[in-house]
Amino acid sequence: MRINILQHTPNEGPGVIRDWATEHHHELYIYHPYFNGGIIPNVKETDLLIILGGPMSPNNEDKWIFEERELIRNLIQQNKPIFGICFGAQQITKALGYTVGKSPVKEVGWNKVYLESSIIPNIPKELMALHWHEETFYIPKNAQLLFSSQYLKNQGFILNNNIIGLQFHFESSAHDIKEIVMNDASYAVDSVLNQTSEQILNQEVPKENKEVMFKLLDFITSH
């Protein structure tokens, strides 16, 4: 399987998704569409699309943002699996014609998310996850709510059994989180979670997060 990853900032990489790809002997290619002319993969060379987070908004007018959404729509038509994280999840919903806007609260730091669907087996009822956002998506028609949190209902969805969007981050390892905080610590100011950069860094990444990330990817690529 060829996995194409759309990365939108240097400090938010694929994290444990790379481990999953290696374990399954998949080919992994990383694109940086925001940089150097905005190169986007095509549908034929994409077996699984991963759309990572980033500091931009889907409501921005950059050409590559529109091109990403066109790729998403074409992959949906061909029933190919897609996984979107934060900005990536917002891009999926925007591609389907839904609104992305300001969240009721700015969530930056660690907070629990709660499982809202039993469609994917053996997922814990609650998990500690990293949040790094102040925009949110609407759940697409025919999609199931997958995760929610104390402050935001729409934290994750699953559509057609092969598309998942998450507002938060299960993919980040401790190294990835250190890189995010080092380069973007000021973003935590005014977060409803009220956590310092030191508190965010000192939170141990739960081992369940990697396990769940693997289960989510296994599920959408088996349908």
SEDRENRO-143756 format. One record per residue: residue number from 0; residue in three letters; x, y, z of N, C-alpha, C in turn. Coordinates in nm, 3 decimals. Atoms other than C-alpha are relative to their C-alpha. Layout:
REM SEDRENRO-143756
num; residu; n_px; n_py; n_pz; ca_px; ca_py; ca_pz; c_px; c_py; c_pz
NUM; ALA; X; Y; Z; X; Y; Z; X; Y; Z
...
***
This chain:
REM SEDRENRO-143756
num; residu; n_px; n_py; n_pz; ca_px; ca_py; ca_pz; c_px; c_py; c_pz
0; MET; 0.084; -0.120; 0.000; 0.000; 0.000; 0.000; 0.087; 0.125; 0.000
1; ARG; -0.070; -0.128; 0.000; 0.118; 0.351; -0.082; -0.079; 0.098; 0.086
2; ILE; 0.060; -0.098; -0.089; 0.042; 0.597; 0.199; 0.057; 0.136; -0.035
3; ASN; -0.041; -0.137; 0.026; 0.053; 0.963; 0.102; -0.041; 0.087; 0.117
4; ILE; 0.024; -0.085; -0.116; 0.085; 1.207; 0.390; 0.014; 0.146; -0.042
5; LEU; -0.006; -0.144; 0.021; 0.004; 1.576; 0.361; 0.038; 0.065; 0.132
6; GLN; -0.052; -0.064; -0.121; 0.216; 1.758; 0.622; -0.003; 0.151; -0.021
7; HIS; 0.028; -0.142; 0.020; 0.144; 2.127; 0.685; 0.086; 0.094; 0.083
8; THR; -0.096; -0.080; -0.076; 0.414; 2.246; 0.923; 0.113; -0.093; 0.041
9; PRO; -0.112; 0.090; -0.031; 0.762; 2.112; 1.004; -0.012; -0.071; 0.134
10; ASN; 0.002; 0.057; -0.135; 0.680; 2.046; 1.370; -0.124; -0.085; 0.027
11; GLU; 0.111; 0.094; -0.019; 0.369; 1.828; 1.313; 0.012; -0.109; -0.105
12; GLY; -0.025; 0.110; 0.093; 0.491; 1.511; 1.145; -0.090; -0.119; 0.026
13; PRO; 0.088; 0.117; -0.009; 0.341; 1.164; 1.111; 0.008; -0.078; 0.130
14; GLY; -0.008; 0.067; -0.129; 0.463; 1.040; 1.449; -0.010; -0.151; -0.012
15; VAL; 0.010; 0.146; -0.004; 0.352; 0.682; 1.519; -0.066; -0.057; -0.125
16; ILE; 0.051; 0.049; 0.129; 0.181; 0.661; 1.178; 0.113; -0.063; -0.079
17; ARG; -0.118; 0.058; 0.067; 0.530; 0.597; 1.044; 0.026; -0.141; 0.055
18; ASP; -0.020; 0.132; -0.060; 0.562; 0.306; 1.290; -0.102; -0.100; -0.056
19; TRP; 0.105; 0.088; 0.053; 0.230; 0.162; 1.169; 0.033; -0.040; -0.144
20; ALA; -0.034; 0.028; 0.139; 0.339; 0.190; 0.806; 0.116; -0.099; -0.008
21; THR; -0.115; 0.090; -0.001; 0.672; 0.020; 0.881; -0.040; -0.140; 0.041
22; GLU; 0.044; 0.130; -0.051; 0.507; -0.260; 1.078; -0.079; -0.078; -0.106
23; HIS; 0.083; 0.064; 0.101; 0.270; -0.331; 0.787; 0.069; -0.005; -0.137
24; HIS; -0.079; 0.003; 0.124; 0.543; -0.295; 0.519; -0.064; 0.082; -0.111
25; HIS; 0.058; -0.092; 0.096; 0.364; -0.006; 0.350; 0.104; 0.105; -0.041
26; GLU; -0.083; -0.112; 0.045; 0.535; 0.264; 0.144; -0.060; 0.130; 0.050
27; LEU; 0.047; -0.126; -0.055; 0.512; 0.610; 0.298; 0.068; 0.117; -0.070
28; TYR; -0.051; -0.119; 0.069; 0.550; 0.940; 0.110; -0.059; 0.123; 0.067
29; ILE; 0.044; -0.122; -0.069; 0.533; 1.282; 0.276; 0.010; 0.119; -0.095
30; TYR; 0.008; -0.120; 0.083; 0.423; 1.592; 0.085; -0.014; 0.122; 0.090
31; HIS; 0.011; -0.127; -0.071; 0.453; 1.954; 0.201; -0.067; 0.101; -0.094
32; PRO; 0.070; -0.081; 0.103; 0.185; 2.129; -0.010; 0.006; 0.150; 0.024
33; TYR; -0.008; -0.143; -0.032; 0.223; 2.464; 0.171; 0.133; 0.061; -0.044
34; PHE; -0.138; -0.043; 0.023; 0.588; 2.485; 0.062; 0.044; -0.030; -0.143
35; ASN; -0.072; 0.027; 0.125; 0.778; 2.519; -0.264; -0.093; -0.039; -0.116
36; GLY; 0.085; 0.023; 0.115; 0.491; 2.531; -0.512; -0.122; -0.085; 0.024
37; GLY; 0.122; 0.071; -0.034; 0.234; 2.321; -0.335; -0.023; -0.129; -0.076
38; ILE; 0.015; 0.127; 0.070; 0.288; 1.968; -0.469; -0.102; -0.087; 0.073
39; ILE; 0.107; 0.084; -0.052; -0.018; 1.745; -0.422; 0.007; -0.135; -0.071
40; PRO; 0.002; 0.130; 0.069; -0.024; 1.367; -0.491; -0.128; -0.015; -0.083
41; ASN; 0.122; 0.024; 0.078; -0.273; 1.234; -0.744; -0.073; -0.123; 0.053
42; VAL; 0.087; 0.107; -0.050; -0.554; 0.985; -0.688; 0.059; -0.137; -0.031
43; LYS; -0.048; 0.131; 0.042; -0.395; 0.698; -0.882; 0.114; -0.051; 0.088
44; GLU; -0.114; 0.044; -0.080; -0.083; 0.695; -0.664; -0.029; 0.004; 0.149
45; THR; 0.038; -0.007; -0.140; -0.277; 0.715; -0.337; -0.088; -0.118; 0.038
46; ASP; 0.082; 0.110; -0.054; -0.397; 0.403; -0.153; -0.061; 0.039; 0.134
47; LEU; 0.049; -0.055; -0.127; -0.437; 0.578; 0.184; 0.053; 0.143; 0.011
48; LEU; -0.040; -0.140; -0.017; -0.433; 0.954; 0.242; -0.008; 0.036; 0.148
49; ILE; -0.005; -0.054; -0.136; -0.326; 1.099; 0.578; 0.018; 0.151; -0.011
50; ILE; -0.008; -0.146; 0.004; -0.389; 1.472; 0.627; 0.029; 0.048; 0.141
51; LEU; -0.044; -0.040; -0.134; -0.199; 1.615; 0.924; -0.049; 0.140; 0.036
52; GLY; 0.040; -0.132; -0.050; -0.258; 1.927; 1.134; 0.090; 0.111; -0.050
53; GLY; -0.079; -0.116; 0.039; -0.120; 2.275; 1.085; -0.059; 0.128; 0.054
54; PRO; 0.044; -0.126; -0.058; -0.148; 2.639; 1.190; -0.100; 0.077; -0.088
55; MET; 0.089; -0.071; 0.092; -0.357; 2.743; 0.888; -0.146; -0.042; 0.021
56; SER; 0.143; 0.030; -0.006; -0.735; 2.741; 0.848; -0.048; -0.052; -0.135
57; PRO; 0.060; 0.041; 0.127; -0.937; 2.554; 0.583; -0.073; 0.114; -0.070
58; ASN; 0.068; -0.115; 0.058; -1.107; 2.890; 0.530; 0.095; 0.096; -0.071
59; ASN; -0.096; -0.082; 0.073; -0.784; 3.041; 0.393; -0.014; -0.021; -0.150
60; GLU; 0.020; 0.001; 0.145; -0.764; 3.111; 0.020; 0.118; -0.056; -0.078
61; ASP; -0.116; 0.055; 0.070; -0.436; 2.935; -0.062; -0.043; -0.106; -0.102
62; LYS; 0.036; 0.093; 0.108; -0.450; 2.740; -0.387; 0.012; -0.146; 0.043
63; TRP; -0.023; 0.139; -0.039; -0.308; 2.424; -0.233; -0.107; -0.053; 0.094
64; ILE; 0.108; 0.044; -0.090; -0.586; 2.414; 0.029; -0.118; -0.049; -0.082
65; PHE; 0.107; 0.042; 0.090; -0.845; 2.395; -0.249; 0.039; -0.129; -0.073
66; GLU; -0.046; 0.120; 0.071; -0.635; 2.134; -0.432; -0.005; -0.123; 0.091
67; GLU; 0.014; 0.111; -0.095; -0.622; 1.919; -0.120; -0.143; -0.049; 0.007
68; ARG; 0.141; 0.039; -0.012; -0.999; 1.925; -0.093; -0.050; -0.070; -0.127
69; GLU; 0.037; 0.070; 0.123; -1.035; 1.826; -0.458; 0.052; -0.143; 0.002
70; LEU; -0.054; 0.135; -0.015; -0.808; 1.528; -0.392; -0.086; -0.082; 0.095
71; ILE; 0.085; 0.070; -0.098; -1.019; 1.435; -0.088; -0.131; -0.043; -0.065
72; ARG; 0.127; 0.035; 0.065; -1.341; 1.446; -0.292; 0.018; -0.113; -0.101
73; ASN; -0.025; 0.105; 0.098; -1.190; 1.232; -0.567; 0.028; -0.135; 0.066
74; LEU; -0.026; 0.125; -0.072; -1.065; 0.974; -0.316; -0.128; -0.056; 0.059
75; ILE; 0.129; 0.045; -0.054; -1.409; 0.960; -0.152; -0.082; -0.067; -0.110
76; GLN; 0.073; 0.058; 0.113; -1.564; 0.892; -0.494; 0.052; -0.139; -0.034
77; GLN; -0.060; 0.130; 0.030; -1.323; 0.601; -0.538; 0.006; -0.091; 0.122
78; ASN; 0.013; 0.081; -0.122; -1.393; 0.473; -0.185; 0.136; -0.039; 0.058
79; LYS; -0.131; 0.025; -0.057; -1.030; 0.502; -0.076; 0.007; 0.057; 0.142
80; PRO; -0.005; -0.043; -0.140; -0.942; 0.539; 0.295; 0.072; 0.133; 0.019
81; ILE; -0.056; -0.131; -0.033; -0.865; 0.882; 0.443; 0.001; 0.016; 0.151
82; PHE; -0.009; -0.030; -0.144; -0.747; 0.984; 0.790; 0.045; 0.145; 0.014
83; GLY; -0.032; -0.141; -0.020; -0.753; 1.352; 0.889; 0.017; 0.033; 0.146
84; ILE; -0.029; -0.039; -0.138; -0.605; 1.505; 1.203; -0.002; 0.152; 0.010
85; CYS; 0.010; -0.143; -0.027; -0.698; 1.854; 1.329; -0.034; 0.075; -0.130
86; PHE; 0.024; -0.066; 0.128; -0.665; 2.073; 1.016; -0.044; -0.101; -0.106
87; GLY; 0.035; 0.103; 0.097; -0.686; 1.749; 0.818; -0.144; -0.044; 0.011
88; ALA; 0.141; 0.036; -0.020; -1.020; 1.652; 0.971; -0.091; 0.113; -0.048
89; GLN; 0.077; -0.116; 0.045; -1.147; 2.003; 0.904; -0.004; 0.006; -0.153
90; GLN; -0.005; 0.002; 0.146; -1.037; 1.972; 0.541; -0.099; -0.103; -0.057
91; ILE; 0.095; 0.102; 0.047; -1.241; 1.653; 0.502; -0.143; 0.053; 0.005
92; THR; 0.138; -0.049; -0.013; -1.559; 1.813; 0.634; -0.025; 0.117; -0.095
93; LYS; 0.014; -0.113; 0.094; -1.499; 2.128; 0.428; -0.015; -0.052; -0.143
94; ALA; 0.012; 0.059; 0.133; -1.452; 1.912; 0.117; -0.139; -0.055; -0.026
95; LEU; 0.135; 0.055; 0.011; -1.793; 1.761; 0.186; -0.107; 0.109; 0.007
96; GLY; 0.096; -0.110; 0.004; -1.954; 2.106; 0.200; -0.044; 0.052; 0.134
97; TYR; 0.038; -0.044; -0.134; -1.966; 2.162; 0.575; 0.087; 0.117; 0.046
98; THR; -0.067; -0.120; -0.050; -1.862; 2.470; 0.770; 0.107; -0.036; 0.103
99; VAL; -0.103; 0.004; -0.103; -1.540; 2.499; 0.969; 0.008; 0.140; 0.060
100; GLY; -0.002; -0.131; -0.063; -1.536; 2.778; 1.225; 0.066; -0.004; 0.136
101; LYS; -0.060; -0.010; -0.133; -1.412; 2.895; 1.561; -0.068; -0.094; 0.098
102; SER; 0.052; 0.085; -0.106; -1.452; 2.647; 1.843; -0.055; 0.087; 0.113
103; PRO; 0.047; -0.075; -0.118; -1.650; 2.759; 2.149; 0.112; 0.032; 0.098
104; VAL; -0.116; -0.022; -0.088; -1.320; 2.728; 2.336; 0.127; -0.033; -0.077
105; LYS; -0.132; 0.034; 0.054; -0.951; 2.717; 2.250; 0.057; -0.112; 0.087
106; GLU; -0.052; 0.116; -0.072; -0.812; 2.376; 2.348; 0.147; -0.022; -0.038
107; VAL; -0.143; 0.026; 0.022; -0.433; 2.352; 2.382; 0.054; -0.066; 0.126
108; GLY; -0.049; 0.075; -0.115; -0.282; 2.089; 2.608; -0.064; -0.138; 0.006
109; TRP; 0.050; 0.136; -0.019; -0.385; 1.753; 2.749; -0.139; 0.002; 0.064
110; ASN; 0.131; 0.016; -0.060; -0.744; 1.656; 2.818; -0.060; -0.131; -0.050
111; LYS; 0.060; 0.127; 0.036; -0.957; 1.344; 2.808; -0.096; 0.013; -0.118
112; VAL; 0.104; 0.015; 0.101; -1.162; 1.236; 2.509; -0.077; -0.128; 0.032
113; TYR; 0.089; 0.110; -0.037; -1.455; 0.996; 2.538; -0.055; -0.067; -0.126
114; LEU; 0.048; 0.077; 0.113; -1.556; 0.721; 2.298; -0.152; 0.012; -0.010
115; GLU; 0.144; -0.019; 0.021; -1.901; 0.779; 2.146; -0.061; -0.106; -0.092
116; SER; 0.050; 0.102; 0.092; -1.933; 0.479; 1.911; 0.073; -0.131; 0.024
117; SER; -0.061; 0.133; -0.016; -1.870; 0.106; 1.934; 0.034; -0.064; -0.134
118; ILE; -0.023; 0.054; 0.135; -1.814; 0.067; 1.559; 0.136; -0.064; -0.014
119; ILE; -0.135; 0.057; 0.003; -1.442; 0.001; 1.610; 0.022; -0.072; 0.132
120; PRO; -0.009; 0.075; -0.126; -1.387; -0.275; 1.867; 0.127; 0.030; 0.079
121; ASN; -0.114; -0.003; -0.092; -1.157; -0.267; 2.169; 0.068; 0.136; 0.010
122; ILE; -0.050; -0.135; -0.025; -1.120; 0.111; 2.201; -0.041; 0.039; 0.142
123; PRO; 0.037; -0.040; -0.136; -1.106; 0.239; 2.562; -0.108; 0.108; 0.001
124; LYS; 0.110; -0.095; -0.011; -1.404; 0.443; 2.679; 0.048; 0.143; 0.018
125; GLU; -0.059; -0.134; -0.013; -1.179; 0.737; 2.767; 0.151; -0.007; -0.016
126; LEU; -0.143; -0.007; 0.026; -0.829; 0.842; 2.668; 0.049; 0.142; 0.023
127; MET; -0.062; -0.132; -0.014; -0.593; 1.129; 2.744; 0.067; 0.035; -0.132
128; ALA; -0.050; -0.037; 0.132; -0.513; 1.316; 2.424; 0.054; 0.142; 0.000
129; LEU; -0.054; -0.133; 0.019; -0.316; 1.618; 2.309; -0.092; 0.080; -0.092
130; HIS; 0.084; -0.091; 0.078; -0.527; 1.910; 2.182; 0.085; 0.123; -0.037
131; TRP; -0.079; -0.116; 0.045; -0.386; 2.198; 1.976; -0.080; 0.076; -0.107
132; HIS; 0.088; -0.058; 0.102; -0.669; 2.386; 1.808; -0.092; 0.106; 0.062
133; GLU; 0.106; -0.093; -0.039; -0.921; 2.670; 1.821; -0.107; 0.012; -0.109
134; GLU; 0.108; 0.013; 0.097; -1.131; 2.579; 1.516; -0.060; -0.140; 0.012
135; THR; 0.066; 0.129; -0.011; -1.374; 2.292; 1.483; -0.083; -0.029; -0.125
136; PHE; 0.077; 0.043; 0.116; -1.571; 2.093; 1.225; -0.141; -0.040; 0.042
137; TYR; 0.132; 0.060; -0.019; -1.932; 1.985; 1.188; 0.005; -0.144; -0.047
138; ILE; 0.002; 0.141; 0.037; -2.003; 1.613; 1.170; -0.076; -0.017; -0.132
139; PRO; 0.068; 0.017; 0.129; -2.086; 1.517; 0.808; -0.125; -0.088; 0.011
140; LYS; 0.119; 0.084; 0.008; -2.423; 1.366; 0.722; 0.043; -0.144; -0.024
141; ASN; -0.026; 0.144; 0.008; -2.421; 0.986; 0.756; 0.127; -0.043; 0.073
142; ALA; -0.117; 0.036; -0.082; -2.105; 1.002; 0.970; -0.045; -0.026; 0.144
143; GLN; 0.025; 0.024; -0.142; -2.097; 0.874; 1.328; 0.097; 0.082; 0.084
144; LEU; -0.086; -0.063; -0.098; -1.965; 1.077; 1.617; 0.086; -0.108; 0.065
145; LEU; -0.092; 0.102; -0.050; -1.656; 0.886; 1.731; 0.057; 0.036; 0.137
146; PHE; -0.053; -0.045; -0.129; -1.509; 1.096; 2.016; -0.058; 0.137; 0.034
147; SER; 0.037; -0.132; -0.048; -1.614; 1.393; 2.227; 0.088; 0.032; 0.121
148; SER; -0.075; -0.038; -0.119; -1.458; 1.587; 2.515; -0.086; 0.088; 0.090
149; GLN; 0.069; -0.085; -0.098; -1.557; 1.795; 2.814; -0.044; 0.132; -0.060
150; TYR; 0.025; -0.134; 0.052; -1.543; 2.117; 2.615; -0.053; 0.004; -0.142
151; LEU; 0.038; -0.001; 0.141; -1.619; 2.011; 2.258; -0.058; -0.136; -0.038
152; LYS; 0.067; 0.126; 0.037; -1.867; 1.751; 2.136; 0.065; -0.064; -0.121
153; ASN; -0.048; 0.056; 0.126; -1.729; 1.709; 1.785; 0.152; -0.014; -0.001
154; GLN; -0.144; 0.025; -0.006; -1.386; 1.563; 1.853; 0.046; -0.104; -0.101
155; GLY; -0.039; 0.102; 0.097; -1.394; 1.280; 1.601; -0.121; -0.060; -0.067
156; PHE; 0.110; 0.064; 0.072; -1.607; 1.110; 1.338; 0.055; -0.111; -0.088
157; ILE; -0.032; 0.103; 0.097; -1.610; 0.806; 1.113; -0.110; -0.001; -0.105
158; LEU; 0.092; -0.006; 0.112; -1.772; 0.801; 0.769; 0.031; -0.114; -0.097
159; ASN; -0.011; 0.108; 0.099; -1.834; 0.507; 0.533; 0.097; -0.110; 0.042
160; ASN; -0.091; 0.101; -0.055; -1.615; 0.287; 0.757; 0.145; 0.014; -0.046
161; ASN; -0.139; -0.013; 0.048; -1.302; 0.413; 0.577; 0.052; 0.144; 0.005
162; ILE; -0.045; -0.138; -0.016; -1.277; 0.783; 0.665; -0.013; 0.038; 0.147
163; ILE; 0.002; -0.046; -0.140; -1.183; 0.911; 1.011; 0.059; 0.140; 0.007
164; GLY; -0.053; -0.132; -0.030; -1.136; 1.269; 1.125; 0.006; 0.019; 0.150
165; LEU; -0.019; -0.027; -0.143; -0.997; 1.359; 1.468; 0.042; 0.145; 0.018
166; GLN; -0.038; -0.138; -0.029; -0.974; 1.709; 1.614; 0.128; 0.005; 0.084
167; PHE; -0.113; 0.007; -0.093; -0.700; 1.599; 1.856; 0.109; -0.090; -0.057
168; HIS; -0.119; 0.070; 0.050; -0.370; 1.410; 1.830; 0.027; -0.129; 0.078
169; PHE; -0.046; 0.129; -0.051; -0.312; 1.038; 1.890; 0.135; -0.038; -0.061
170; GLU; -0.118; 0.041; 0.076; -0.021; 1.026; 1.645; 0.131; 0.047; 0.061
171; SER; -0.122; -0.065; -0.049; 0.226; 1.234; 1.848; 0.071; -0.083; 0.106
172; SER; -0.085; 0.062; -0.101; 0.510; 1.065; 2.036; 0.054; 0.109; 0.093
173; ALA; -0.059; -0.098; -0.092; 0.694; 1.232; 2.325; 0.095; 0.093; -0.075
174; HIS; -0.091; -0.082; 0.081; 0.957; 1.352; 2.076; -0.078; 0.102; -0.084
175; ASP; 0.081; -0.090; 0.083; 0.689; 1.499; 1.850; -0.057; 0.113; 0.084
176; ILE; 0.061; -0.102; -0.087; 0.525; 1.683; 2.140; 0.105; 0.101; 0.043
177; LYS; -0.109; -0.092; -0.035; 0.859; 1.830; 2.245; 0.025; 0.098; -0.115
178; GLU; -0.022; -0.086; 0.116; 0.903; 1.965; 1.891; -0.113; 0.101; -0.017
179; ILE; 0.115; -0.091; 0.010; 0.550; 2.110; 1.885; 0.010; 0.111; 0.103
180; VAL; -0.005; -0.098; -0.108; 0.593; 2.283; 2.221; 0.117; 0.096; -0.018
181; MET; -0.117; -0.085; 0.020; 0.942; 2.413; 2.144; -0.027; 0.110; -0.103
182; ASN; 0.020; -0.093; 0.110; 0.820; 2.582; 1.829; -0.131; 0.078; 0.006
183; ASP; 0.133; -0.061; 0.001; 0.463; 2.680; 1.921; -0.057; 0.016; 0.140
184; ALA; 0.047; -0.007; -0.139; 0.446; 2.721; 2.301; -0.092; 0.118; 0.023
185; SER; 0.083; -0.119; -0.023; 0.291; 3.069; 2.276; -0.146; -0.024; -0.035
186; TYR; 0.138; 0.029; 0.039; -0.020; 2.914; 2.122; -0.084; -0.048; 0.119
187; ALA; 0.073; 0.051; -0.117; -0.112; 2.767; 2.464; -0.062; 0.112; 0.083
188; VAL; 0.057; -0.113; -0.075; -0.192; 3.117; 2.597; -0.149; 0.010; -0.030
189; ASP; 0.145; -0.016; 0.009; -0.565; 3.165; 2.664; -0.074; -0.129; -0.031
190; SER; 0.069; 0.127; 0.016; -0.643; 2.795; 2.632; -0.087; -0.028; 0.121
191; VAL; 0.089; 0.035; -0.110; -0.935; 2.672; 2.841; 0.064; -0.104; 0.091
192; LEU; -0.067; 0.102; -0.081; -0.706; 2.393; 2.963; 0.102; 0.059; 0.095
193; ASN; -0.084; -0.075; -0.094; -0.476; 2.650; 3.126; 0.125; -0.078; 0.042
194; GLN; -0.120; 0.077; -0.028; -0.157; 2.445; 3.098; 0.123; 0.073; -0.055
195; THR; -0.126; -0.059; 0.045; 0.199; 2.575; 3.076; 0.070; -0.096; -0.094
196; SER; -0.077; 0.087; 0.088; 0.446; 2.441; 2.823; 0.068; -0.112; 0.079
197; GLU; -0.063; 0.101; -0.084; 0.622; 2.260; 3.108; -0.099; -0.110; 0.038
198; GLN; 0.101; 0.099; -0.034; 0.299; 2.090; 3.213; -0.034; -0.090; -0.119
199; ILE; 0.028; 0.079; 0.119; 0.231; 1.981; 2.857; 0.112; -0.100; -0.027
200; LEU; -0.115; 0.087; 0.024; 0.582; 1.839; 2.820; 0.014; -0.109; 0.106
201; ASN; -0.017; 0.095; -0.109; 0.574; 1.666; 3.158; -0.107; -0.109; 0.002
202; GLN; 0.103; 0.103; 0.009; 0.257; 1.472; 3.074; 0.053; -0.117; -0.082
203; GLU; -0.045; 0.118; 0.072; 0.358; 1.120; 2.977; -0.103; -0.038; -0.106
204; VAL; 0.091; 0.041; 0.106; 0.212; 1.011; 2.645; -0.052; -0.140; 0.033
205; PRO; 0.054; 0.133; -0.033; -0.024; 0.721; 2.725; 0.032; -0.102; -0.109
206; LYS; -0.033; 0.103; 0.100; 0.084; 0.397; 2.557; -0.123; -0.042; -0.079
207; GLU; 0.124; 0.037; 0.069; -0.282; 0.338; 2.469; -0.021; 0.083; -0.127
208; ASN; 0.023; -0.086; 0.115; -0.270; 0.628; 2.222; 0.056; -0.061; -0.129
209; LYS; -0.058; 0.066; 0.118; -0.036; 0.447; 1.985; -0.081; -0.123; -0.037
210; GLU; 0.079; 0.120; 0.026; -0.238; 0.128; 2.020; -0.131; 0.034; -0.068
211; VAL; 0.127; -0.041; 0.059; -0.561; 0.310; 1.939; 0.023; 0.054; -0.141
212; MET; -0.031; -0.051; 0.133; -0.401; 0.491; 1.645; 0.016; -0.115; -0.098
213; PHE; -0.017; 0.118; 0.085; -0.300; 0.153; 1.503; -0.136; -0.063; -0.031
214; LYS; 0.132; 0.062; 0.020; -0.654; 0.017; 1.552; -0.085; 0.081; -0.096
215; LEU; 0.078; -0.086; 0.090; -0.811; 0.315; 1.377; 0.048; -0.016; -0.144
216; LEU; -0.055; 0.018; 0.135; -0.577; 0.280; 1.079; -0.029; -0.140; -0.055
217; ASP; 0.034; 0.136; 0.043; -0.629; -0.096; 1.067; -0.145; -0.008; -0.047
218; PHE; 0.141; 0.009; 0.031; -1.004; -0.046; 1.062; -0.032; 0.063; -0.135
219; ILE; 0.039; -0.068; 0.125; -1.027; 0.206; 0.777; 0.067; -0.061; -0.122
220; THR; -0.066; 0.061; 0.115; -0.782; 0.012; 0.559; -0.046; -0.143; -0.022
221; SER; 0.052; 0.137; 0.017; -0.971; -0.317; 0.602; -0.139; 0.001; -0.060
222; HIS; 0.136; -0.010; 0.054; -1.297; -0.187; 0.454; 0.004; 0.057; -0.144
***
